[in-house]
Amino acid sequence: MTAVTGQTNRPQLDQVTSVLNLFEDDACATIEALLAELQFVCGQLALCEAGMSVGFTRGWVPRFDTEGESYV
């Protein structure tokens, strides 16, 4: 493992620990809250997708579809 790889993994572990601490190490409550947040953000993206014009963003439009990638 290189030093760069070790440095990029550490902040992610700190974030996981921090979020778990918010929910007193209750993994189920943490996952439930994160899924609720994901649902909210996806809803906001859907609103953007419906409301933004292609001309406003010079051809780029937000997409709800992850093109086959799954982050869950």
PDB file of N, CA, C and O in Angstrom:
ATOM      1  N   MET A   1       0.848  -1.169   0.000  1.00  0.00           N
ATOM      2  CA  MET A   1       0.000   0.000   0.000  1.00  0.00           C
ATOM      3  C   MET A   1       0.895   1.234   0.000  1.00  0.00           C
ATOM      4  O   MET A   1       1.880   1.298   0.735  1.00  0.00           O
ATOM      5  N   THR A   2       0.546   2.206  -0.826  1.00  0.00           N
ATOM      6  CA  THR A   2       1.339   3.425  -0.897  1.00  0.00           C
ATOM      7  C   THR A   2       0.856   4.433   0.127  1.00  0.00           C
ATOM      8  O   THR A   2      -0.228   4.292   0.694  1.00  0.00           O
ATOM      9  N   ALA A   3       1.664   5.445   0.358  1.00  0.00           N
ATOM     10  CA  ALA A   3       1.295   6.494   1.317  1.00  0.00           C
ATOM     11  C   ALA A   3       0.058   7.246   0.851  1.00  0.00           C
ATOM     12  O   ALA A   3      -0.762   7.657   1.672  1.00  0.00           O
ATOM     13  N   VAL A   4      -0.085   7.432  -0.460  1.00  0.00           N
ATOM     14  CA  VAL A   4      -1.239   8.148  -0.995  1.00  0.00           C
ATOM     15  C   VAL A   4      -2.514   7.376  -0.713  1.00  0.00           C
ATOM     16  O   VAL A   4      -3.517   7.967  -0.313  1.00  0.00           O
ATOM     17  N   THR A   5      -2.494   6.060  -0.914  1.00  0.00           N
ATOM     18  CA  THR A   5      -3.670   5.246  -0.664  1.00  0.00           C
ATOM     19  C   THR A   5      -4.063   5.301   0.801  1.00  0.00           C
ATOM     20  O   THR A   5      -5.248   5.417   1.115  1.00  0.00           O
ATOM     21  N   GLY A   6      -3.107   5.221   1.696  1.00  0.00           N
ATOM     22  CA  GLY A   6      -3.393   5.292   3.121  1.00  0.00           C
ATOM     23  C   GLY A   6      -3.983   6.625   3.524  1.00  0.00           C
ATOM     24  O   GLY A   6      -4.840   6.678   4.406  1.00  0.00           O
ATOM     25  N   GLN A   7      -3.545   7.697   2.900  1.00  0.00           N
ATOM     26  CA  GLN A   7      -4.053   9.021   3.222  1.00  0.00           C
ATOM     27  C   GLN A   7      -5.473   9.202   2.735  1.00  0.00           C
ATOM     28  O   GLN A   7      -6.256   9.871   3.410  1.00  0.00           O
ATOM     29  N   THR A   8      -5.845   8.642   1.601  1.00  0.00           N
ATOM     30  CA  THR A   8      -7.192   8.830   1.077  1.00  0.00           C
ATOM     31  C   THR A   8      -8.207   7.983   1.833  1.00  0.00           C
ATOM     32  O   THR A   8      -9.373   8.370   1.913  1.00  0.00           O
ATOM     33  N   ASN A   9      -7.810   6.842   2.390  1.00  0.00           N
ATOM     34  CA  ASN A   9      -8.738   5.991   3.117  1.00  0.00           C
ATOM     35  C   ASN A   9      -9.034   6.509   4.517  1.00  0.00           C
ATOM     36  O   ASN A   9     -10.133   6.286   5.026  1.00  0.00           O
ATOM     37  N   ARG A  10      -8.110   7.178   5.142  1.00  0.00           N
ATOM     38  CA  ARG A  10      -8.263   7.611   6.527  1.00  0.00           C
ATOM     39  C   ARG A  10      -9.431   8.571   6.741  1.00  0.00           C
ATOM     40  O   ARG A  10     -10.202   8.358   7.676  1.00  0.00           O
ATOM     41  N   PRO A  11      -9.607   9.622   5.924  1.00  0.00           N
ATOM     42  CA  PRO A  11     -10.742  10.518   6.162  1.00  0.00           C
ATOM     43  C   PRO A  11     -12.086   9.811   6.059  1.00  0.00           C
ATOM     44  O   PRO A  11     -13.021  10.165   6.777  1.00  0.00           O
ATOM     45  N   GLN A  12     -12.203   8.817   5.180  1.00  0.00           N
ATOM     46  CA  GLN A  12     -13.460   8.090   5.060  1.00  0.00           C
ATOM     47  C   GLN A  12     -13.770   7.334   6.346  1.00  0.00           C
ATOM     48  O   GLN A  12     -14.920   7.304   6.784  1.00  0.00           O
ATOM     49  N   LEU A  13     -12.768   6.729   6.949  1.00  0.00           N
ATOM     50  CA  LEU A  13     -12.975   6.022   8.206  1.00  0.00           C
ATOM     51  C   LEU A  13     -13.364   6.997   9.312  1.00  0.00           C
ATOM     52  O   LEU A  13     -14.216   6.686  10.144  1.00  0.00           O
ATOM     53  N   ASP A  14     -12.748   8.167   9.322  1.00  0.00           N
ATOM     54  CA  ASP A  14     -13.102   9.177  10.308  1.00  0.00           C
ATOM     55  C   ASP A  14     -14.544   9.629  10.137  1.00  0.00           C
ATOM     56  O   ASP A  14     -15.242   9.854  11.126  1.00  0.00           O
ATOM     57  N   GLN A  15     -14.995   9.765   8.905  1.00  0.00           N
ATOM     58  CA  GLN A  15     -16.378  10.158   8.650  1.00  0.00           C
ATOM     59  C   GLN A  15     -17.343   9.080   9.121  1.00  0.00           C
ATOM     60  O   GLN A  15     -18.374   9.389   9.717  1.00  0.00           O
ATOM     61  N   VAL A  16     -17.022   7.833   8.863  1.00  0.00           N
ATOM     62  CA  VAL A  16     -17.881   6.730   9.297  1.00  0.00           C
ATOM     63  C   VAL A  16     -17.975   6.718  10.822  1.00  0.00           C
ATOM     64  O   VAL A  16     -19.062   6.581  11.382  1.00  0.00           O
ATOM     65  N   THR A  17     -16.847   6.861  11.477  1.00  0.00           N
ATOM     66  CA  THR A  17     -16.824   6.874  12.937  1.00  0.00           C
ATOM     67  C   THR A  17     -17.624   8.052  13.478  1.00  0.00           C
ATOM     68  O   THR A  17     -18.368   7.907  14.447  1.00  0.00           O
ATOM     69  N   SER A  18     -17.474   9.204  12.860  1.00  0.00           N
ATOM     70  CA  SER A  18     -18.198  10.396  13.302  1.00  0.00           C
ATOM     71  C   SER A  18     -19.706  10.215  13.175  1.00  0.00           C
ATOM     72  O   SER A  18     -20.460  10.574  14.079  1.00  0.00           O
ATOM     73  N   VAL A  19     -20.135   9.661  12.058  1.00  0.00           N
ATOM     74  CA  VAL A  19     -21.575   9.461  11.850  1.00  0.00           C
ATOM     75  C   VAL A  19     -22.103   8.424  12.833  1.00  0.00           C
ATOM     76  O   VAL A  19     -23.182   8.599  13.397  1.00  0.00           O
ATOM     77  N   LEU A  20     -21.365   7.363  13.039  1.00  0.00           N
ATOM     78  CA  LEU A  20     -21.797   6.361  14.020  1.00  0.00           C
ATOM     79  C   LEU A  20     -21.880   6.959  15.424  1.00  0.00           C
ATOM     80  O   LEU A  20     -22.785   6.626  16.189  1.00  0.00           O
ATOM     81  N   ASN A  21     -20.940   7.839  15.762  1.00  0.00           N
ATOM     82  CA  ASN A  21     -20.979   8.488  17.071  1.00  0.00           C
ATOM     83  C   ASN A  21     -22.207   9.365  17.235  1.00  0.00           C
ATOM     84  O   ASN A  21     -22.736   9.492  18.340  1.00  0.00           O
ATOM     85  N   LEU A  22     -22.668   9.976  16.142  1.00  0.00           N
ATOM     86  CA  LEU A  22     -23.884  10.800  16.211  1.00  0.00           C
ATOM     87  C   LEU A  22     -25.091   9.977  16.652  1.00  0.00           C
ATOM     88  O   LEU A  22     -25.993  10.483  17.320  1.00  0.00           O
ATOM     89  N   PHE A  23     -25.094   8.709  16.272  1.00  0.00           N
ATOM     90  CA  PHE A  23     -26.209   7.824  16.593  1.00  0.00           C
ATOM     91  C   PHE A  23     -25.837   6.822  17.681  1.00  0.00           C
ATOM     92  O   PHE A  23     -26.414   5.738  17.767  1.00  0.00           O
ATOM     93  N   GLU A  24     -24.874   7.197  18.500  1.00  0.00           N
ATOM     94  CA  GLU A  24     -24.451   6.388  19.654  1.00  0.00           C
ATOM     95  C   GLU A  24     -24.119   4.953  19.253  1.00  0.00           C
ATOM     96  O   GLU A  24     -24.521   4.001  19.922  1.00  0.00           O
ATOM     97  N   ASP A  25     -23.379   4.810  18.151  1.00  0.00           N
ATOM     98  CA  ASP A  25     -22.931   3.520  17.613  1.00  0.00           C
ATOM     99  C   ASP A  25     -24.060   2.569  17.223  1.00  0.00           C
ATOM    100  O   ASP A  25     -23.859   1.356  17.165  1.00  0.00           O
ATOM    101  N   ASP A  26     -25.243   3.114  16.956  1.00  0.00           N
ATOM    102  CA  ASP A  26     -26.371   2.313  16.476  1.00  0.00           C
ATOM    103  C   ASP A  26     -26.322   2.296  14.947  1.00  0.00           C
ATOM    104  O   ASP A  26     -26.749   3.243  14.287  1.00  0.00           O
ATOM    105  N   ALA A  27     -25.792   1.200  14.401  1.00  0.00           N
ATOM    106  CA  ALA A  27     -25.593   1.107  12.954  1.00  0.00           C
ATOM    107  C   ALA A  27     -26.917   1.169  12.191  1.00  0.00           C
ATOM    108  O   ALA A  27     -26.982   1.788  11.129  1.00  0.00           O
ATOM    109  N   CYS A  28     -27.958   0.546  12.706  1.00  0.00           N
ATOM    110  CA  CYS A  28     -29.251   0.557  12.014  1.00  0.00           C
ATOM    111  C   CYS A  28     -29.820   1.969  11.930  1.00  0.00           C
ATOM    112  O   CYS A  28     -30.326   2.370  10.882  1.00  0.00           O
ATOM    113  N   ALA A  29     -29.740   2.723  13.021  1.00  0.00           N
ATOM    114  CA  ALA A  29     -30.233   4.103  13.015  1.00  0.00           C
ATOM    115  C   ALA A  29     -29.403   4.971  12.071  1.00  0.00           C
ATOM    116  O   ALA A  29     -29.937   5.856  11.402  1.00  0.00           O
ATOM    117  N   THR A  30     -28.102   4.714  12.023  1.00  0.00           N
ATOM    118  CA  THR A  30     -27.222   5.470  11.133  1.00  0.00           C
ATOM    119  C   THR A  30     -27.577   5.210   9.679  1.00  0.00           C
ATOM    120  O   THR A  30     -27.700   6.149   8.893  1.00  0.00           O
ATOM    121  N   ILE A  31     -27.742   3.953   9.316  1.00  0.00           N
ATOM    122  CA  ILE A  31     -28.094   3.594   7.942  1.00  0.00           C
ATOM    123  C   ILE A  31     -29.460   4.156   7.579  1.00  0.00           C
ATOM    124  O   ILE A  31     -29.644   4.661   6.472  1.00  0.00           O
ATOM    125  N   GLU A  32     -30.414   4.075   8.489  1.00  0.00           N
ATOM    126  CA  GLU A  32     -31.751   4.613   8.250  1.00  0.00           C
ATOM    127  C   GLU A  32     -31.687   6.116   7.962  1.00  0.00           C
ATOM    128  O   GLU A  32     -32.340   6.597   7.035  1.00  0.00           O
ATOM    129  N   ALA A  33     -30.913   6.851   8.744  1.00  0.00           N
ATOM    130  CA  ALA A  33     -30.785   8.292   8.547  1.00  0.00           C
ATOM    131  C   ALA A  33     -30.090   8.611   7.221  1.00  0.00           C
ATOM    132  O   ALA A  33     -30.490   9.541   6.520  1.00  0.00           O
ATOM    133  N   LEU A  34     -29.062   7.851   6.879  1.00  0.00           N
ATOM    134  CA  LEU A  34     -28.352   8.090   5.626  1.00  0.00           C
ATOM    135  C   LEU A  34     -29.227   7.770   4.416  1.00  0.00           C
ATOM    136  O   LEU A  34     -29.172   8.473   3.407  1.00  0.00           O
ATOM    137  N   LEU A  35     -30.025   6.723   4.511  1.00  0.00           N
ATOM    138  CA  LEU A  35     -30.944   6.400   3.412  1.00  0.00           C
ATOM    139  C   LEU A  35     -32.023   7.469   3.262  1.00  0.00           C
ATOM    140  O   LEU A  35     -32.415   7.797   2.142  1.00  0.00           O
ATOM    141  N   ALA A  36     -32.505   8.013   4.376  1.00  0.00           N
ATOM    142  CA  ALA A  36     -33.492   9.097   4.318  1.00  0.00           C
ATOM    143  C   ALA A  36     -32.874  10.335   3.668  1.00  0.00           C
ATOM    144  O   ALA A  36     -33.527  11.016   2.877  1.00  0.00           O
ATOM    145  N   GLU A  37     -31.624  10.624   3.999  1.00  0.00           N
ATOM    146  CA  GLU A  37     -30.922  11.761   3.396  1.00  0.00           C
ATOM    147  C   GLU A  37     -30.713  11.530   1.908  1.00  0.00           C
ATOM    148  O   GLU A  37     -30.871  12.454   1.110  1.00  0.00           O
ATOM    149  N   LEU A  38     -30.359  10.303   1.523  1.00  0.00           N
ATOM    150  CA  LEU A  38     -30.184   9.967   0.115  1.00  0.00           C
ATOM    151  C   LEU A  38     -31.486  10.156  -0.651  1.00  0.00           C
ATOM    152  O   LEU A  38     -31.479  10.676  -1.767  1.00  0.00           O
ATOM    153  N   GLN A  39     -32.602   9.738  -0.062  1.00  0.00           N
ATOM    154  CA  GLN A  39     -33.901   9.893  -0.702  1.00  0.00           C
ATOM    155  C   GLN A  39     -34.222  11.378  -0.899  1.00  0.00           C
ATOM    156  O   GLN A  39     -34.737  11.764  -1.949  1.00  0.00           O
ATOM    157  N   PHE A  40     -33.924  12.201   0.090  1.00  0.00           N
ATOM    158  CA  PHE A  40     -34.158  13.640  -0.016  1.00  0.00           C
ATOM    159  C   PHE A  40     -33.317  14.244  -1.141  1.00  0.00           C
ATOM    160  O   PHE A  40     -33.825  15.018  -1.953  1.00  0.00           O
ATOM    161  N   VAL A  41     -32.040  13.892  -1.188  1.00  0.00           N
ATOM    162  CA  VAL A  41     -31.144  14.445  -2.209  1.00  0.00           C
ATOM    163  C   VAL A  41     -31.581  13.995  -3.605  1.00  0.00           C
ATOM    164  O   VAL A  41     -31.534  14.779  -4.553  1.00  0.00           O
ATOM    165  N   CYS A  42     -32.000  12.750  -3.733  1.00  0.00           N
ATOM    166  CA  CYS A  42     -32.490  12.268  -5.026  1.00  0.00           C
ATOM    167  C   CYS A  42     -33.740  13.025  -5.453  1.00  0.00           C
ATOM    168  O   CYS A  42     -33.916  13.312  -6.637  1.00  0.00           O
ATOM    169  N   GLY A  43     -34.601  13.347  -4.507  1.00  0.00           N
ATOM    170  CA  GLY A  43     -35.783  14.149  -4.808  1.00  0.00           C
ATOM    171  C   GLY A  43     -35.416  15.544  -5.275  1.00  0.00           C
ATOM    172  O   GLY A  43     -36.029  16.073  -6.202  1.00  0.00           O
ATOM    173  N   GLN A  44     -34.415  16.146  -4.636  1.00  0.00           N
ATOM    174  CA  GLN A  44     -33.956  17.464  -5.052  1.00  0.00           C
ATOM    175  C   GLN A  44     -33.354  17.419  -6.452  1.00  0.00           C
ATOM    176  O   GLN A  44     -33.562  18.331  -7.252  1.00  0.00           O
ATOM    177  N   LEU A  45     -32.613  16.365  -6.743  1.00  0.00           N
ATOM    178  CA  LEU A  45     -32.038  16.207  -8.073  1.00  0.00           C
ATOM    179  C   LEU A  45     -33.132  16.030  -9.119  1.00  0.00           C
ATOM    180  O   LEU A  45     -33.022  16.558 -10.226  1.00  0.00           O
ATOM    181  N   ALA A  46     -34.180  15.296  -8.778  1.00  0.00           N
ATOM    182  CA  ALA A  46     -35.292  15.110  -9.709  1.00  0.00           C
ATOM    183  C   ALA A  46     -35.966  16.448 -10.009  1.00  0.00           C
ATOM    184  O   ALA A  46     -36.362  16.704 -11.147  1.00  0.00           O
ATOM    185  N   LEU A  47     -36.098  17.298  -8.995  1.00  0.00           N
ATOM    186  CA  LEU A  47     -36.669  18.632  -9.224  1.00  0.00           C
ATOM    187  C   LEU A  47     -35.775  19.449 -10.155  1.00  0.00           C
ATOM    188  O   LEU A  47     -36.265  20.136 -11.051  1.00  0.00           O
ATOM    189  N   CYS A  48     -34.476  19.369  -9.938  1.00  0.00           N
ATOM    190  CA  CYS A  48     -33.533  20.087 -10.808  1.00  0.00           C
ATOM    191  C   CYS A  48     -33.609  19.575 -12.234  1.00  0.00           C
ATOM    192  O   CYS A  48     -33.595  20.351 -13.190  1.00  0.00           O
ATOM    193  N   GLU A  49     -33.687  18.271 -12.362  1.00  0.00           N
ATOM    194  CA  GLU A  49     -33.750  17.661 -13.690  1.00  0.00           C
ATOM    195  C   GLU A  49     -34.989  18.136 -14.439  1.00  0.00           C
ATOM    196  O   GLU A  49     -34.934  18.379 -15.644  1.00  0.00           O
ATOM    197  N   ALA A  50     -36.103  18.268 -13.727  1.00  0.00           N
ATOM    198  CA  ALA A  50     -37.348  18.691 -14.359  1.00  0.00           C
ATOM    199  C   ALA A  50     -37.352  20.184 -14.658  1.00  0.00           C
ATOM    200  O   ALA A  50     -37.968  20.617 -15.632  1.00  0.00           O
ATOM    201  N   GLY A  51     -36.673  20.974 -13.832  1.00  0.00           N
ATOM    202  CA  GLY A  51     -36.780  22.418 -13.959  1.00  0.00           C
ATOM    203  C   GLY A  51     -35.689  23.115 -14.729  1.00  0.00           C
ATOM    204  O   GLY A  51     -35.879  24.259 -15.143  1.00  0.00           O
ATOM    205  N   MET A  52     -34.550  22.478 -14.942  1.00  0.00           N
ATOM    206  CA  MET A  52     -33.444  23.147 -15.622  1.00  0.00           C
ATOM    207  C   MET A  52     -33.525  22.948 -17.126  1.00  0.00           C
ATOM    208  O   MET A  52     -33.859  21.869 -17.616  1.00  0.00           O
ATOM    209  N   SER A  53     -33.216  24.003 -17.832  1.00  0.00           N
ATOM    210  CA  SER A  53     -33.180  23.891 -19.290  1.00  0.00           C
ATOM    211  C   SER A  53     -31.759  23.565 -19.743  1.00  0.00           C
ATOM    212  O   SER A  53     -30.793  23.834 -19.029  1.00  0.00           O
ATOM    213  N   VAL A  54     -31.646  22.995 -20.911  1.00  0.00           N
ATOM    214  CA  VAL A  54     -30.337  22.646 -21.457  1.00  0.00           C
ATOM    215  C   VAL A  54     -29.535  23.917 -21.748  1.00  0.00           C
ATOM    216  O   VAL A  54     -28.319  23.938 -21.563  1.00  0.00           O
ATOM    217  N   GLY A  55     -30.205  24.962 -22.197  1.00  0.00           N
ATOM    218  CA  GLY A  55     -29.518  26.216 -22.502  1.00  0.00           C
ATOM    219  C   GLY A  55     -28.931  26.875 -21.273  1.00  0.00           C
ATOM    220  O   GLY A  55     -27.882  27.514 -21.354  1.00  0.00           O
ATOM    221  N   PHE A  56     -29.584  26.733 -20.147  1.00  0.00           N
ATOM    222  CA  PHE A  56     -29.118  27.334 -18.899  1.00  0.00           C
ATOM    223  C   PHE A  56     -27.771  26.764 -18.477  1.00  0.00           C
ATOM    224  O   PHE A  56     -26.935  27.479 -17.925  1.00  0.00           O
ATOM    225  N   THR A  57     -27.564  25.498 -18.732  1.00  0.00           N
ATOM    226  CA  THR A  57     -26.347  24.825 -18.288  1.00  0.00           C
ATOM    227  C   THR A  57     -25.392  24.513 -19.440  1.00  0.00           C
ATOM    228  O   THR A  57     -24.460  23.725 -19.276  1.00  0.00           O
ATOM    229  N   ARG A  58     -25.615  25.119 -20.588  1.00  0.00           N
ATOM    230  CA  ARG A  58     -24.760  24.926 -21.769  1.00  0.00           C
ATOM    231  C   ARG A  58     -24.632  23.461 -22.167  1.00  0.00           C
ATOM    232  O   ARG A  58     -23.541  22.980 -22.473  1.00  0.00           O
ATOM    233  N   GLY A  59     -25.747  22.771 -22.158  1.00  0.00           N
ATOM    234  CA  GLY A  59     -25.774  21.388 -22.623  1.00  0.00           C
ATOM    235  C   GLY A  59     -25.790  20.346 -21.532  1.00  0.00           C
ATOM    236  O   GLY A  59     -26.224  19.219 -21.768  1.00  0.00           O
ATOM    237  N   TRP A  60     -25.323  20.696 -20.325  1.00  0.00           N
ATOM    238  CA  TRP A  60     -25.318  19.728 -19.233  1.00  0.00           C
ATOM    239  C   TRP A  60     -26.665  19.754 -18.538  1.00  0.00           C
ATOM    240  O   TRP A  60     -27.199  20.826 -18.253  1.00  0.00           O
ATOM    241  N   VAL A  61     -27.212  18.600 -18.267  1.00  0.00           N
ATOM    242  CA  VAL A  61     -28.446  18.504 -17.481  1.00  0.00           C
ATOM    243  C   VAL A  61     -28.228  17.486 -16.370  1.00  0.00           C
ATOM    244  O   VAL A  61     -27.553  16.478 -16.579  1.00  0.00           O
ATOM    245  N   PRO A  62     -28.788  17.736 -15.198  1.00  0.00           N
ATOM    246  CA  PRO A  62     -28.651  16.758 -14.117  1.00  0.00           C
ATOM    247  C   PRO A  62     -29.406  15.490 -14.473  1.00  0.00           C
ATOM    248  O   PRO A  62     -30.470  15.542 -15.090  1.00  0.00           O
ATOM    249  N   ARG A  63     -28.862  14.377 -14.091  1.00  0.00           N
ATOM    250  CA  ARG A  63     -29.491  13.083 -14.375  1.00  0.00           C
ATOM    251  C   ARG A  63     -29.690  12.314 -13.084  1.00  0.00           C
ATOM    252  O   ARG A  63     -28.791  12.225 -12.247  1.00  0.00           O
ATOM    253  N   PHE A  64     -30.868  11.769 -12.940  1.00  0.00           N
ATOM    254  CA  PHE A  64     -31.185  10.949 -11.772  1.00  0.00           C
ATOM    255  C   PHE A  64     -30.577   9.571 -11.923  1.00  0.00           C
ATOM    256  O   PHE A  64     -30.153   8.968 -10.936  1.00  0.00           O
ATOM    257  N   ASP A  65     -30.528   9.064 -13.143  1.00  0.00           N
ATOM    258  CA  ASP A  65     -30.009   7.722 -13.411  1.00  0.00           C
ATOM    259  C   ASP A  65     -28.491   7.709 -13.235  1.00  0.00           C
ATOM    260  O   ASP A  65     -27.801   8.626 -13.681  1.00  0.00           O
ATOM    261  N   THR A  66     -27.972   6.661 -12.579  1.00  0.00           N
ATOM    262  CA  THR A  66     -26.534   6.546 -12.353  1.00  0.00           C
ATOM    263  C   THR A  66     -25.848   5.734 -13.442  1.00  0.00           C
ATOM    264  O   THR A  66     -24.682   5.367 -13.300  1.00  0.00           O
ATOM    265  N   GLU A  67     -26.562   5.450 -14.529  1.00  0.00           N
ATOM    266  CA  GLU A  67     -26.026   4.703 -15.663  1.00  0.00           C
ATOM    267  C   GLU A  67     -25.499   3.342 -15.258  1.00  0.00           C
ATOM    268  O   GLU A  67     -24.406   2.944 -15.660  1.00  0.00           O
ATOM    269  N   GLY A  68     -26.283   2.626 -14.460  1.00  0.00           N
ATOM    270  CA  GLY A  68     -25.930   1.271 -14.084  1.00  0.00           C
ATOM    271  C   GLY A  68     -25.069   1.154 -12.841  1.00  0.00           C
ATOM    272  O   GLY A  68     -24.894   0.053 -12.318  1.00  0.00           O
ATOM    273  N   GLU A  69     -24.526   2.269 -12.353  1.00  0.00           N
ATOM    274  CA  GLU A  69     -23.696   2.214 -11.156  1.00  0.00           C
ATOM    275  C   GLU A  69     -24.595   2.233  -9.935  1.00  0.00           C
ATOM    276  O   GLU A  69     -25.590   2.958  -9.893  1.00  0.00           O
ATOM    277  N   SER A  70     -24.246   1.449  -8.961  1.00  0.00           N
ATOM    278  CA  SER A  70     -25.013   1.411  -7.712  1.00  0.00           C
ATOM    279  C   SER A  70     -24.113   1.793  -6.565  1.00  0.00           C
ATOM    280  O   SER A  70     -23.043   1.211  -6.386  1.00  0.00           O
ATOM    281  N   TYR A  71     -24.538   2.765  -5.789  1.00  0.00           N
ATOM    282  CA  TYR A  71     -23.767   3.207  -4.641  1.00  0.00           C
ATOM    283  C   TYR A  71     -24.379   2.728  -3.343  1.00  0.00           C
ATOM    284  O   TYR A  71     -23.938   3.112  -2.260  1.00  0.00           O
ATOM    285  N   VAL A  72     -25.392   1.891  -3.450  1.00  0.00           N
ATOM    286  CA  VAL A  72     -26.068   1.383  -2.257  1.00  0.00           C
ATOM    287  C   VAL A  72     -25.725  -0.079  -2.090  1.00  0.00           C
ATOM    288  O   VAL A  72     -26.187  -0.717  -1.145  1.00  0.00           O
TER     289      VAL A  72
END
